[in-house]
Amino acid sequence: MKYKIIVITLCVFIAISCSPTKEEEQGVFPYEIHQAKLENGLNVVTVPYNSPGLASFYIVVRAGSRNEIEPGKTGFAHFFEHMMFRGTEKYSKEQYSEALKAIGAAANANTWWDRTVYHMTGNAGMLDKMFELESDRFMNLKYSEADFKVEAGAVKGEYTKNYSSPYMKLYEKTYNTAFTEHTYSHTTIGFWEDVVDMPNQYEYSLEFFNRFYRPEYCTIIVVGDVTPDKVDALAKEYFGSWEHGSYTQEIPKEPEQTETRYAHVQEKNFPPVLGLNYKDPAFSVENKDMAVLDVIGSIAFSEKSPIYKKLVVDERKVRQLDAGGLDMVDPGLWSVDAVLVNPDDMTEIKNEIEGVLEKLKTEPVDSADLAQAISHIKYNYAMDIDSPDAIANSLSWYTWLTGDPASVNKAYARYDNITPEDVMDVAKRYFVPQHLTVSTISADEEYVEPETLKTDM
């Protein structure tokens, strides 16, 4: 009877693609991506992979702290990462854990600005149990106000622990300074005052879950010793009755920054830190600006770069130097970060970094260095996707960025056409002082630039 149900339910799928496109075959992602969408809007992705007896099961929720638009209501996307493990009427918290052990699976979750991801890896022969467990909590999560307050207290403890680090304090202050309207202004865990008030927000928590834990916001990704037919059938069986939601929202747009801003954390007896944080573009597979910025980070500030050799190796004025940006749904920050040895060198190091960025605007990078950087970026990606979990995790990024996991190939194809002229053009447009937020840690009460430096800028 079960097999009849599987065959019948396959007929209600729409937009099924069970073979790779030519672009997928030739792209950086070497495996077939099968996609099917249920009538309720849930996207189902399957990647068969030679991992006998093993499969990874991911659910990507395209909602994170970016979606927390109401004042006083931050931290709830992260909060639900906790609450989703509190249990349902069918499976209590303890019963859920025992069920995972019984099928040899391990489960976890993580939250960020643009998404929340739930994942487990275990026995591929028990895939139906994975579907049952996950569908139950996504469709039937239930918790009391008392349970809510207990978990809200745990989130407060997590905030206190994490933000005892000066690095985390600076991270929070940098984004709060760089963004004045957009919700990237608060980090994933939320503003402290909202975390403190969270125990009083039980009713809002139910509303948040009702808004975003809906099929149209979610994608299931299954990778490993599986077949698309079985995954599609199980998805329909366990998630087919999940009701489509009706909530829509408009994320506040960040106005253009018009002057350099400063974020400082005073911390005695701590290594001085300097960060130059420039506004960067939203992720797009159609626009290669972010890919160019990735290449700039690799060429200009890697361990092979002249500035790294000078400041870290030869002069030993910098303990750590790196650069890069994060792929995000909306424009974020591209940063050069340095951990210094002596706080008195702060202005000199800032001048050195800005000198490298200015040089990129006027002098073409070496073609061989450019080719090597691009090759390195693509090679690292290809070498990392060597297990069901790594593959599913990789596809989850492109799922929450674009809604389409197959966009991974378009994303990496952007690198193929980057020229030295592109590097100069991007450097000119993004590395400008009016779009810069300077972040610092030192024993000083504030970071003050010399007047001559301000005039030069």
Rosetta blueprint (number, residue, H / E / L):
1 M L
2 K H
3 Y H
4 K H
5 I H
6 I H
7 V H
8 I H
9 T H
10 L H
11 C H
12 V H
13 F L
14 I E
15 A E
16 I E
17 S E
18 C L
19 S L
20 P L
21 T L
22 K H
23 E H
24 E H
25 E H
26 Q H
27 G L
28 V L
29 F L
30 P L
31 Y L
32 E L
33 I L
34 H E
35 Q E
36 A E
37 K E
38 L L
39 E L
40 N L
41 G L
42 L L
43 N E
44 V E
45 V E
46 T E
47 V E
48 P E
49 Y L
50 N L
51 S L
52 P L
53 G L
54 L E
55 A E
56 S E
57 F E
58 Y E
59 I E
60 V E
61 V E
62 R L
63 A L
64 G L
65 S H
66 R H
67 N H
68 E L
69 I L
70 E L
71 P L
72 G L
73 K L
74 T L
75 G L
76 F H
77 A H
78 H H
79 F H
80 F H
81 E H
82 H H
83 M H
84 M L
85 F L
86 R L
87 G E
88 T L
89 E L
90 K L
91 Y L
92 S E
93 K H
94 E H
95 Q H
96 Y H
97 S H
98 E H
99 A H
100 L H
101 K H
102 A H
103 I L
104 G L
105 A L
106 A E
107 A E
108 N E
109 A E
110 N E
111 T E
112 W L
113 W L
114 D L
115 R L
116 T E
117 V E
118 Y E
119 H E
120 M E
121 T E
122 G E
123 N E
124 A H
125 G H
126 M H
127 L H
128 D H
129 K H
130 M H
131 F H
132 E H
133 L H
134 E H
135 S H
136 D H
137 R H
138 F H
139 M H
140 N H
141 L L
142 K L
143 Y L
144 S L
145 E H
146 A H
147 D H
148 F H
149 K H
150 V H
151 E H
152 A H
153 G H
154 A H
155 V H
156 K H
157 G H
158 E H
159 Y H
160 T H
161 K H
162 N H
163 Y L
164 S L
165 S L
166 P H
167 Y H
168 M H
169 K H
170 L H
171 Y H
172 E H
173 K H
174 T H
175 Y H
176 N H
177 T H
178 A H
179 F L
180 T L
181 E L
182 H L
183 T H
184 Y H
185 S H
186 H L
187 T L
188 T L
189 I L
190 G L
191 F L
192 W H
193 E H
194 D H
195 V H
196 V H
197 D H
198 M H
199 P H
200 N H
201 Q L
202 Y H
203 E H
204 Y H
205 S H
206 L H
207 E H
208 F H
209 F H
210 N H
211 R H
212 F H
213 Y L
214 R L
215 P H
216 E H
217 Y H
218 C E
219 T E
220 I E
221 I E
222 V E
223 V E
224 G E
225 D L
226 V L
227 T L
228 P H
229 D H
230 K H
231 V H
232 D H
233 A H
234 L H
235 A H
236 K H
237 E H
238 Y H
239 F H
240 G L
241 S L
242 W L
243 E L
244 H L
245 G L
246 S L
247 Y L
248 T L
249 Q L
250 E L
251 I L
252 P L
253 K L
254 E L
255 P L
256 E L
257 Q L
258 T L
259 E L
260 T L
261 R E
262 Y E
263 A E
264 H E
265 V E
266 Q E
267 E L
268 K L
269 N L
270 F L
271 P L
272 P L
273 V E
274 L E
275 G E
276 L E
277 N E
278 Y E
279 K E
280 D L
281 P L
282 A L
283 F L
284 S L
285 V L
286 E L
287 N L
288 K L
289 D H
290 M H
291 A H
292 V H
293 L H
294 D H
295 V H
296 I H
297 G H
298 S H
299 I H
300 A H
301 F H
302 S L
303 E L
304 K L
305 S L
306 P H
307 I H
308 Y H
309 K H
310 K H
311 L H
312 V H
313 V H
314 D H
315 E L
316 R L
317 K L
318 V E
319 R E
320 Q E
321 L E
322 D E
323 A E
324 G E
325 G E
326 L L
327 D L
328 M L
329 V L
330 D L
331 P L
332 G L
333 L E
334 W E
335 S E
336 V E
337 D E
338 A E
339 V E
340 L E
341 V L
342 N L
343 P H
344 D H
345 D H
346 M H
347 T H
348 E H
349 I H
350 K H
351 N H
352 E H
353 I H
354 E H
355 G H
356 V H
357 L H
358 E H
359 K H
360 L H
361 K H
362 T H
363 E L
364 P L
365 V L
366 D L
367 S H
368 A H
369 D H
370 L H
371 A H
372 Q H
373 A H
374 I H
375 S H
376 H H
377 I H
378 K H
379 Y H
380 N H
381 Y H
382 A H
383 M H
384 D H
385 I L
386 D L
387 S L
388 P H
389 D H
390 A H
391 I H
392 A H
393 N H
394 S H
395 L H
396 S H
397 W H
398 Y H
399 T H
400 W H
401 L H
402 T H
403 G L
404 D L
405 P H
406 A H
407 S H
408 V H
409 N H
410 K H
411 A H
412 Y H
413 A H
414 R H
415 Y H
416 D H
417 N H
418 I L
419 T L
420 P H
421 E H
422 D H
423 V H
424 M H
425 D H
426 V H
427 A H
428 K H
429 R H
430 Y H
431 F L
432 V L
433 P H
434 Q H
435 H H
436 L E
437 T E
438 V E
439 S E
440 T E
441 I E
442 S E
443 A L
444 D L
445 E L
446 E L
447 Y L
448 V L
449 E L
450 P L
451 E H
452 T H
453 L H
454 K H
455 T H
456 D H
457 M L
